[in-house]
Amino acid sequence: MKQRFSALDVRATVTALQQRIVGLRLQGIYDVNAKTFLFKFTKPDHKELVLVESGIRIHTTDYTRDKSITPSNFCMKLRKHLKARRLTAIRQIGMDRVVDFEFAVAAGAHAEGTYHIICEFYASGNIILTDYQYNTLALLRVVHVDADTAFAVGRTYCLSESRGVEPVERAALVEFLSKAGPKDNLKRTLASFGAFGPALSEHVIIRAGLSPALRIATGLDLDPNSPQISALVEAYQEAYDIVIRLGREVSPGYITYMPKLETDDDSDNVFDEFNPWLFEQHKAKPHDEYPSFADAADVFFSNMEAQKLKVKAHQQELAAEKKLGAIKSEHEGRVAALERAHRKTEEQARRIEINLEFVDQAILIIRQAVAAGMDWKELEELVRDQQDQGNPVALRILKLNLAANQITLELDDPEDSDDDSSEDEADVDQNDFSGALAVDVDIFESAFANAQRYYNSRRQAGVKHAKTLAISSQALQSAEQKIKTDLKATKITVTVSQSRKPFWFEKFSWFISSDGYLVLAGRDMQQNELLVKRHLRGGDAYVHADIHGAASVIVKNKPATESAETIPPSTLFQAGIMSVCQSRAWDAKIVTSAWWVEASQVSKTAPTGEYLSTGSFMIRGKKHFLPPTQLVYGFGFLFRLADDESVARHVRARQQRQAIMEENLRTATGAGSEPTQATDESVPLEAVGDDSVTVVSGKAPTEGGAMDFSAARKKYNLEEIETAAIDEFGEEGNVPAARSEGKRQISAKERRDMRKQRTTTDAVPTPPTPVPPMPVGKVGKKEQKRLDEEAKFEKSQQKQQQQQQQQKRGQKGKLRKMKEKYAEQDDEDRELRMALLGASGKKDIGAILDSSRNAAVVEAPEPDVEADAAPVAPEPLPPSIVDQLKALDVESSVAEPVAAAAPADEDDDEDDAPDLTMEQLSVLDTLTSAPLPGDNLGFAIPVCAPYSTLSQYRYRVKLIPGAMKKGKSCKMALTVTLATADANKPRSTFSHDPEEADRLEMAAILANREKELMKAVPESELIMQMLGKAKVVAPNIESVRQTMKSKAKSMAKAKASKKPED
């Protein structure tokens, strides 16, 4: 396996770096370890990370690594001289494995102030900082070559000893091969020829048609004109062209894999080599191609680092498991010994009972000898003599322990027969005391008393065994917990993870509204200026609040939309919450309102004689005020979907939810019911009023009335927003005309006829109509309420008549002029014009059209010859109004059938949906707040948004005004979300149902992946998105606080315990 860069690898890397980092400024230098350094080169909206490991490698990287908390002295020296300097050149010294980074000043590379970083990648390597004359200022390690030559501070770095690459000459090749030994092969010999390296030399040998294992002394013709030498010279010419090309062009990179063994079918591919060229010896191996060699080297070494860390973590786990296994074995051995002692005591008592007569006889003999005053040694000799003579009682006496008044007898079990050889092995294993058993007997007690003593001791051993078992199990559990805790504390985590490139909108404060719109806000004055100038387009909405510190918020509308009125009110309201919560109102806990305007109303042109500072804009026209906002914010996580299949699954689910919501809304508002049959089929019957666009009132909210949201369409859940406004302000406001479906609508002709009839009836007095007598008796509550309403209506009519009769001076003339000016208009035309002009309190356009169409369907008007002298045709509306109404009519007639058919099509066959690709979807479609089982997740993104926006987020917390700093709030929110991920994980994946078992397993995998991605989010990203001076509110927040406090205490104790040891 290849472990370090070759000269050819360095050449390819330098060529790639010349195009990627030259001209960028060195923003930061970090030391990953004692030999590895990370250089961060940046320019506006772009950064490159260059990883340099002394003596091993140099390449750009897309992976994040843990950096040292305290930089080394050498790293601080590099920062002191090179921080914020521009990289002017990078080159390879000859064909050596040495790279020179040049940071020149404007006066030139040979002027004072220029610095160089020399990186060596041979032997143990070195990193050297020099000035413009290559005098060493600092270096990673001091190297003494000989007594006169050394690499140290104050010495000059010599560049003249470098070697270059030249075309191979035939005579030089033959001379070099003739110096080979008798056992040297072609591959090993040519690896040191020239500056081509071993990989390219082997490529040359194969291209020449020779074998790398060919011995030069016996298998190679060294004649300069031989075909073998000619083939080698031609192959070396191709190799020279490869070297020249790698120094001029950025080449792709290749990673080859080791061949798999037959027993490793399920194992992953193991990296073998990385090269900037696909050499002949690697074409037959499995390999992957990358856009550049730097990318290939980054993937190779980053995966190798991850594998090494995994191996170390695995070794730690094995050590912990071994230690835990030893504790378990000791516990099991102790328990087994107690069980064996318990069973042995019981068996000894049973043997005494079986051999009761023999035991009594032996006890009697020894007792009599002791009572006779026989010496104990003489008694032992007597027993041995009797054993030699074959006395059956003496043969069973094993030992005399007269000091304890005991003798040891060998007792058999008569039930054990010699011919019982067919006993099962399991029974043999259960009976560990088969055959003769040694039993200690007290000589001053009878056999029965000795048996009883053993039974008593068995009972005591059983109690001891139970207590020991309980205590041992607790000790085992505590030992397991301690080992697991120590393993977590010292566990090596895989810190090499691929860093993601942030989206373009992440530089601003942002969120995705509940309706799927992107909402952006500036973090400071410069970002406000950039946001409006670069990203505010026609059709977008600009949201702001009249309070100090309010953010400039824009709502990005859907493409090809010319007006912001199509943006749902819920999205505008959430954008208003964002503007207010990022203002001074958050700290002061002030409830106020925001407002929004069209993008065309925002201008940077100040009035004459005035000046607009950075981040300030001029708003011209009417402001649309939003309801007062609640100071409730939220913090959650979005997840990036990594493949097309996962994205398509979420898009289909989102379409199904939207179709269901629209269907429920149509059912609730009555739009989904069957239309009335019409006599004229040419008249469309769709209700336009529900989907038409109406003008939003520009008045500010007052205490006595609700806000007017008549510009919203039915598909944006207008009824829910109006209900919320009614609940908040306590008044119903204007009721849409489309709701009064039960009232019959009259046509324009009927209205004119009614006016004419009123004028004729006013001229001719009519007899009073008889009033029906009131019913005698008790009147119900409903009837009384109806009578009161009629009385109020009559009083209001009388007041209006009195006001008309008491006209002021000049009012009659004004009314006459208005009547002449608008004589061609009837009431419907007037209402339509007023609605289009945005008059407050008027019906929406769709309701007016709906009423006129219903009237046309109910009654087809005919010319009235008696009332008029000639047929009166309805006068057409002005062209502008007609065009607008036609546009609204076409939009509603096209939108409704599509929305109605969407749920049926999706429910019938989900596979009929077209295959979606990443290019056809926007970035927002690849982000989800609630991943589904089976999704391939790339990374997690923190989001800070109004809490109503986070209603569908799986991991979220609530933020209210408080005194907590951003860092502490982020830790608290992350702890809560990680605890939520643990709670979402199923307790067990076992189930008798295979489908349920698969579902539980997928849920566990998803929860683990979500937790892993949330933990991998850098703290800087969390702090950048978090709202300052907030208080985190979430379920079980107190338990989370206690957990954090206990962890802090344990960490403090661990640090305190380490200090004395140090």
Residue, then its C-alpha position, 0 to 999 in steps of 0.5 A: m500500500k502506498q504511504r507517501f507522495s512521489a516526485l510525480d505526485v508532488r508535480a501533479t499537486v503543484t499544478a492543481l494548486q497553482q490554479r486553485i490557491v494562487g492569488l488567495r490570502l492565507q487566512g489561518i494556520y492550524d496544527v492538526n498534530a505535531k507533523t500535520f498543518l492545515f492552511k486556510f486560503t480565502k477570498p470573498d465567498h470562497k475558501e480552500l484548505v491545504l493539508v501539509e503533512s511533513g514528509i508524507r503528503i500535500h493536497t487540498t481537502d474537503y474533510t474536517r479534522d479536529k485541530s489542537i486547542t493550543p497552537s504550537n510555537f512553530c504554528m504561532k511563528l507562521r501565523k506571525h509572519l504569514k497571516a493575511r498575506r497573499l500567495t503569489a506563487i507555488r512551485q516544485i523545486g526541480m523534480d524533487r519532492v520539495v514545494d516552495f510557497e511564495f508570499a511576495v510583496a508588491a515590490g517583487a519576490h526579491a524585495e524585503g517583506t517576501y516570505h517562503i514556506i519550503c515543504e519537504f516530502y522525503a525522508s522524515g520531511n520538514i517545513i521551513l519558513t524563510d525570508y526573501q533571501y531564503n534565510t531560515l527564520a523557523l523550521l519544524r525540526v533541525v537536521h544536521v547532514d554533516a559537520d558543515t551542512a545543517f538545516a537550522v535557524g539562521r542558515t541559508y536554504c540551498l536550492s542549487e542541488s535540486r535535480g530536474v527531468e530530462p529526456v532519456e538517452r540511449a547510451a545513458l540507459v545502457e550504461f546504467l543497466s550495465k551496472a546492475g548486479p547478477k540478481d537485480n531485476l528490471k523493476r528494482t533497477l530502473a526505479s532509481f533511474g532518473a527522476f521518474g519514480p518507481a510507478l512510472s518506471e514500471h509503466v515504462i517496462i510494461r509499455a516496452g513489452l518486458s516483464p518487471a521481474l526480468r533479470i538484467a544479467t540473464g534476460l536483457d540484451l544490453d546491445p544499444n541497438s537491440p529491440q529491447i533497449s529501443a522499446l525502453v527508450e521509446a517508452y521513456q520518451e512517452a514517460y517524459d511527455i507524461v511528466i511534462r503534461l502533468g506539470r502543465e495541465v491539471s490531471p485527473g486522479y486515480i485510486t486503485y483497490m487491492p484485489k479481493l480474496e474469495t473469502d472477502d466477498d462482503s468486505d469493503n474495497v481496500f485502498d492500494e495506491f493513488n496516482p495522477w496517471l492510470f499506469e499500465q500496471h493498474k488498468a487491470k485492477p479495480h479503480d476509481e477516477y476523480p476530477s483532480f489528483a488532489d481530490a483523489a489524494d484527499v479521499f485516499f488519506s482521509n479514508m485511511e485516517a478514518q480507518k486508523l481511528k476506527v481500528k483504534a476505537h475497535q481496539q479500545e472496545l475489545a480491551a473493554e470487552k476483555k476486561l468486562g469478560a474477565i469480571k464476568s468470568e470471575h463472577e461466574g467462577r465464584v457463583a459456581a464454587l458456591e453452588r459446588a460447595h452447596r451440592k457437596t455438603e448435601e452429598q456428604a450428608r447423604r453419604i453418611e445416611i447411606n453408610l450409617e452403620f459403617v460410620d458409627q462403627a468407625i467412630l466407635i473404634i477411634r473413640q475407644a482408642v482415644a479413650a484408652g489413652m493411646d498416643w495419636k501417632e501410635l493410633e495412626e500407625l495402627v490404622r496403617d497396619q490394619q489397612d495393610q492387613g486389609n481391614p475394611v474399616a481401616l481401608r476407608i479411613l483416609k486421615l486422622n485429624l484428632a486435634a479437631n476430633q475428626i476423622t476423614l472417611e471415604l464413603d461410597d454410594p451403594e446405588d452406583s452399580d458397575d454395570d450402569s455404563s449406559e447412563d447419559e452424558a448429561d446425567v454424568d455431568q449433573n452428578d459431579f460426586s460419583g464414586a467415593l467421596a471424602v467426608d469429615v466426621d466428628i468422633f464425639e458425635s453419632a453418624f446421624a448427628n454428623a449427617q444433621r450437621y452437614y444438612n445444617s451447614r448446607r442450609q447456611a451455605g444456601v443462604k450465603h449463596a443467595k446473598t453472594l449471588a445478589i451482591s455479585s450481580q449488583a457488583l457486576q452491573s456496577a462494573e459494567q457501568k463503570i467500564k462503559t463510562d470509562l470507554k465513553a470518556t476515553k473513546i476515540t471518535v472518528t473525527v475525519s468527516q467531509s466538510r460541506k459547502p454552505f448554501w448561498f443563503e446561509k450567510f444571511s439569517w434564513f428559514i423556509s416558511s411553512d408554505g415552502y418560501l425562502v425567507l432571508a434577513g440581513r445580519d448587519m447593515q452591509q448584509n441588508e444592503l447586499l440582500v436588497k441590491r443583489h437578491l430582491r427581485g420583482g415579485d418578492a416581498y420586502v418586510h420590515a418593522d418600525i422599530h430600532g434594529a429590525a432586520s430587512v427581510i425579503v421573501k423570495n417568491k416562486p419563479a415567474t411571479e410578478s407580484a408579491e400578493t401571491i405569497p401566502p399571508s402565513t409566510l408574510f406573517q412569519a417573515g414579520i416575526m423574524s424582523v421583529c424578533q431580531s430587533r430591539a423589541w426582543d430584548a425589551k419584550i415589546v409586542t409590535s407589528a411589521w409591514w410588507v411592501e412590493a419589491s418595486q416600492v423599495s428604492k435606494t434613491a433618496p429625496t433631493g437634499e437627503y442621504l441614505s446610509t448603508g442598509s437604509f432604503m426609501i419605501r414609496g407607496k402604501k405599506h401593508f401592515l401585519p398583525p402584532t407578532q408574538l415574541v416566540y422563536g424556535f431552533g431546529f435542524l434540517f437534513r440534506l437528502a443525498d440522493d434522488e430517490s430520497v428527494a423524490r419520496h419527499v416531493r411526492a409526500r409533500q404533493q399528497r399532503q398539499a392535495i389533501m389540504e386543498e381538498n379538505l379546504r374545498t370541502a369545508t368552504g363548499a367549493g368542492s360541492e357539485p355546481t348547479q345545473a345551468t341552462d347555458e353551457s357556455v357560462p363557466l360554473e367554477a367559483v372564481g371568488d375563492d381563488s381570485v386575488t384581492v387587494v390588501s388594505g394598507k391601513a394599520p391595525t387598530e384596537g377596534g377592528a380585525m386586519d383585512f386579509s382579502a388578498a389571500r386565496k382559498k388555497y392558502n388557508l385564508e379561513e384559518i388566518e381570519t379565524a386567528a385574527i378574529d380570536e385575537f382582536g375580538e371582532e369578525g370584520n368583513v365577511p366574504a361575499a362568497r359565504s352568503e350562498g343561500k341568498r339569491q342574487i339579482s341581475a343588473k336589469e332587475r335592479r334597474d326595474m326595481r329602482k323604476q318601480r320605487t320611483t313610480t310608487d313614491a309618486v302615487p300613494t298606495p294604501p297601507t298594507p295591513v299589518p298581520p296581527m302579532p301572535v298572542g302568547k309566549v314568544g320564543k327566544k329565536e323569534q324574539k331575536r328575529l323581531d329585535e333584528e327587524a326592528k333594528f334594521e327598520k330604525s337604521q333605514q329610517k335614519q338613512q332616509q332622514q340623512q338623505q332628506q337633510q342634505k347639506r348645502g352643495q351636496k345635492g349638486k355633487l350627487r348630481k355630478m357624480k350621477e352623470k359621471y357614472a351613469e353607465q355603471d350599475d352597483e356591480d360595476r361600481e363594486l368591481r371598480m372599487a375592489l380593483l382600486g383597493a377600496s377598504g371594506k369592499k367585497d373581493i373580486g371573486a365573490i362579485l363575479d360569483s354573484s353575477r354568474n349565479a344571477a346569470v344562471v338562475e335567470a336569463p335576462e330578456p329585453d323589457v319592451e314595456a319598461d324601456a323603449a329599446p332593448v338595453a344591452p349591458e355596457p362593457l367594462p373598460p378594457s383594463i378591468v375586463d383583461q384583469l377579470k379574464a386573467l383571473d377567470v382563466e387562472s381559476s378555471v385551470a387551477e381548480p381541475v388540476a388541484a381536484a385531480a391531483p389526489a386521485d392520480e397520486d392515490d391510484d398509482e404512485d409510480d406514474a409520477p415522473d422520475l425527478t432528478m437533482e437538476q430539476l429540483s431546487v435546493l429547498d426540495t433537498l432539505t427536509s425537517a422530518p426524514l423518512p425511514g430509508d432516506n440517505l442523509g448527507f448532513a444536518i443544518p441548524v435553523c432559527a425561525p419563528y416557532s410556527t414555522l417549526s411545527q413540522y420539525r422533528y427536532r426543535v426547541k422554543l426560544i423566548p426572550g431571556a438572558m442566556k448567551k448564544g453558546k449556552s443556548c446552543k448547548m442546551a438546544l443540542t442536548v434537548t435534540l439529542a435526547t429527543a433522538d434517543a427517545n425516537k429510537p425504538r427500545s427493541t427491534f425484535s418482532h414476530d412480524p418480519e415487516e414490523a421488525d424491518r420497520l423498527e430496524m429502519a427507525a433505529i438506523l434513522a435515529n442513530r444517523e440523525k443523532e450522528l449528523m446533529k452531533a457533527v454540526p460545528e459549534s460555530e454554525l450553531i452559534m451563527q444561527m442562534l438568537g441572542k439573549a434567549k431562553v430555551v423552552a422544551p419538554n423535560i428541560e429541567s432533566v436536561r439541565q440536571t444532566m448538564k450540571s452532573k456532566a459539568k461536575s464529573m468533568a470538574k472532578a476528573k480535571a481535579s483528579k488529573k492535576p495531582e497526578d501531573 
